[in-house]
Amino acid sequence: MTTKAPGSGAGPPEHRPPFDPAAARRLRRALGLGHDHVAYGMRAAYGLAVPAAAVADWEKGHARPTRHELDALAGALWCTPADLMGSPTSLRAHRRAHGLPLDDVARHIGMDPATYLSAEQTGRWPGTESQATRLAHLLRLPLPDLLDLTGRSEPLAGHLREAATTRWQPQLRPIARLTRLPRRPLERALSTLHEEYQARIAAAANWGDDPGSETTAAAATYLQQVLPRFWELLRN
């Protein structure tokens, strides 16, 4: 028994995972396959009647495969489904990646569906800390993604810049409240941020650099990249 072809109603939008068109195109070309070969492989091995034109549309970003189609496409391209999935960049994309209806997510975290819909549409988090924690568990959000998607990355970056440029100790408590991370790794990370930035400032002072110099620019660039550097220090 075969499924309906894409565009004929198979797989509601809620059940379409993230998809990377460029990855699909690159993997197909590496195997020397045409769109018709891929469609044949999906039909022969997985019983999915997918036209070659649909495969081409996926690669162009005009449409996305359903979860079953993604699995079959991965099989036809000799890769894993993860190799074909783009990284979700919004709450809506994360929710859809797990095939979860909006009402189910709202009910799970204890939020009114209309309020949660507003969070997806605006990017501003209206919920409590406990609701954010339940959302992170449900959608398997890494901490950096959770803070970014709930509007807390910029406040965190502000505290990190203060830790680097002034004293890091007063920033420990507000950063701990934002991240819910243990004190000891935070102390090490903030201390390192402070030392690294101050070393750049000292280098600029030693050379008597003006505001447009290379070493002064390096210190400014460090502050712009302080948030990813913070997560890198915690991972290490």
N, C-alpha and C positions, 0 to 999 in steps of 0.2 A: 504494500500500500504506500502511495506517495503522498507527500504533503503539497499544499498549494504553493504556487510560485510566488516569489516576492511581489508585492503590489496587489495581490489578490485577496488580502485579508489575513494571511498567515502571520501569526506573531504580533500581538498588539504592541504599540510603541513602548509600553512599560517594560516589555520583556526583551528589548533590544539592547545588548550590552555595548559598551564603548568599542569603537572600531577604528583602526589606523589604516586608512586607504593606502598610504604610501608603503607601509610594510607589506600589505597583501600584494601590491603591484611588484615590489622588489623581489619577494619570495617566488612569485610566479615566473618572473623573467629569469631568475637564477636557475630555475628548473627547465627553462626553455619551453614552457607550456603556453598555449593560447587560451583565451577565455573558454572556448568550446571544450578544450581538454579538461579544464578544471570543472566545468559543469558536468561533463561525462563522468569524471571521477567521483563527484558528489552523488550522482545518480546511481552509479554502479555499486559503490561501496556502502552508501548510506540510505539509498532509496529516496533521495530528495530530488524532485523534478525542478531544478533551478535552471532557467535559460542562461545562455552565455551572456546575453545582454544585461542580465541582472548582476552577474559577476563583474562586468565592466562598469556598471553603475556604482557598485560598492567601491571599486578602485578609484572612481572619480569623486567619491564623496557625495553622490546624489542620493544614496540610500544606505541603510545599514542592515546587515544580516541579523536574523533572530538568533537566539542562543543555540538552537539546533543547527541552524545553517552555519553558524560560526564554527561549531564543532566539526561539521562535515567539511567545511572549507579548509580548516586546519589539517584534517586528514588528507585531503587532496593535495595540499601544499607541503606535506611532510614536516609539519611544525606543530607547536602546541597552540591552543586558543589564546594563551597569554601573549604569544608572539604577535598576534593580530589585534590586540586590544590597546587602544590609546589610553592614556592616563586620564581618569576623570578630573575635571577642574572645577566642578561646582557641586553643591548639595544635590541638585537635581540629577546630574550625571552619576554621582555615586549611588543615589537611590535606584536609578534605572539600571545601573550595572548589576545590582542584586535582584532586579525584577520585582521590586516592592512597590505596591500602590501607595500613593500619598497618604490615604486615610489610614492604612495599616501602620505606616511609620509614625504618624501623628498620635495614633492610639497607643503605640508601644512606648513612646517617650512621655505620654501624658500631656499632650498639647492639642489645642483646638486645630482642626485641619486648616481652617482659613488662616490662622496665625502661622502655621508651618509653611503653607503656600507662600505667604508673604516673605518668609525667610528665604525661600528658594528664589523668589523673584527679585528681591532687593539686595540679597547678600548681607543683610543685617540680622543678627541673632537676637530674638526677643525673649528667649527662654532662660531658664535658670541653669546653674552649674550642674545640677543633677540631671536635668533633661539633656544637656550637652553630653554628659558622660554616657547616658543610655543611648544617645544617637551614635556616639563613637563606637560603642560595642556593637550596635546593630549593623552599622555600615562598615565596620572594621577600619575606621579612620585612624591613620597614624596621627600622633599628637600635632606635628606641624600642620597637617591638613585640617585637623579639627579647629585649631586656633585661627587658621587663615579663613576657613569657611564660616566661622562664627564671629568674625570681625575683631579678633583679639591679637592678630599678628602685628598691627601697627603700634598699638600701645606697648606690646612687648618690645618691639624694635626701639621705641623711645626710651624705655628703661635701660635697654642694652647700650644705647649710645651714651646715656648718662653714666653708666657703669664704666664705660671705656674712657670717657673724657674727664670725669671727676673722681669720685670715690665709689667703688663698687659695692661696699658693704651696705649702704642705705637702700640699694636697689634689690637686695636679696629677698626681702619679705614680699614686696609687690610682685616680683617675678615668680616667686614660689606660689603666690595666690593665683596667678594667671596660668601657670603650667601644671600645678599640683605635683611637681617633681621633688624628690628628696633633697635635703639641704646640702649634703656633702658634694654631690656632682655639680650642683649649681654653684657652690663656692669655687670649685676648681675652674669651671668654665668662665665665670665672671672675672676671676683673678687673671686668667690667661688673656681674656679680651682686654682688660685694663693694661696689662704688661705689653701686649703686642701693639696697642695703639700708642701708648706712651713712648715706646721705642721708636716709632715712626716720627712722632713729634720731636723727640730728642735729636734724631738724625737731621731733621730739617733745621733745628736751632743750631746744631753744631756747624752746619754748612752755611749758616746765615742766609737761608733761602728766602726769597720773596714769595708772596702768596701764589704766584703762578708757576713755581718750580716743580720739578718732578717729584721730589720727596714730599713736598707739601700736598701735592695732588694725590700721592699714594696714601697719605693719612686721611684725606677726605674720602677717597674711594673705599678705604677700610670701613669707615662709618656707614657708607651706603650698603656694604655687604655684611654688616655685622650680624644680621639675623641668620643667613645661611651659615656663617662661620660659627655661630652659637650652636646650631643643631649639629654641625660637624664635630665640634668639641664634645658634645654630649654623646654622640655615636662612638667616638674614639675612646 
